[in-house]
């Protein structure tokens, strides 16, 4: 029988860029207690945006996520 463990944390979304200037969005836990155990101490979640997305558009997306997302949830299922 499969078992699962759900982890949930509050995160802030922020825009950063690759070396070539392409913007992407990464997450930072709001508090140390919000860090997801499955990511370890240094892992993070990132979102690559569609080609051609501008930095301004990326900022808009990050603002939207910060205003509307409550938690990031990760569920690990084991056999």
N, C-alpha and C positions, 0 to 999 in steps of 0.2 A: 504494500500500500504506500502510495506517495505521500510524503509529508511536505508541508510548506511553512516558510517563515516570511512574514511581511515586515518590512522596515519602512518607516515613514519619516520624512524630515522636511523642515521648512528651508527653502533656498531662495537666494537672490540671483536673478539672471543679469548678466552683464556682457557687454560687447567687448570683444578683443579682436585681434587680426593676426592672420598668418604673416610670415615674412614678406610675402608679395603684396600685402595690403588687403587681402580678401577678408572681410569681416565674418566672424562666427560668434556664437553665443555660448558662454560657459556658465556654470552654476557654482555658487559659493554657499555653503551652509550658513544660515543666519547665526546659529550658535553651535558650539562644539557638540552639544548634545543632539543636534540635528544631523550630524554626519552619519551617512549610511555605513554600517559595518562592512557590507559587501564591497565597498570602495576602498577599504583600508584607510590608512592615515593620509595618503597623498593623492588618491584617485579623485576624479571629478567627472561630471557628465557634461558633454558639450553637444552643440547642435550646429552642423554645417548647413548653411543657407543655400538656396538656389543660386546658380551662377548669375552674376549680374546684380545681385542685391547690393545696394549701396550702404555705406556706413550709416547714413541717416535712416534708411529703411530698417536696418538692423536695430538701431536704437529704439525705433518705434515698436518693433516686435518685442524687444526686451522690456520696454515699459508696459506693454500690454500684458505680458506674462507676469511681471511683478505685481500688477494690479489685479490679476484674475486667478492666479494659481495659489492654492493654499499649501499643498504638500506635494512632494515627489514621493512616489511609492515604488518600492522594489520588492517583488515577491520571488523568493528562491524555492524551487520545487526539487526535492530529492526523492530518489527511489528507495 
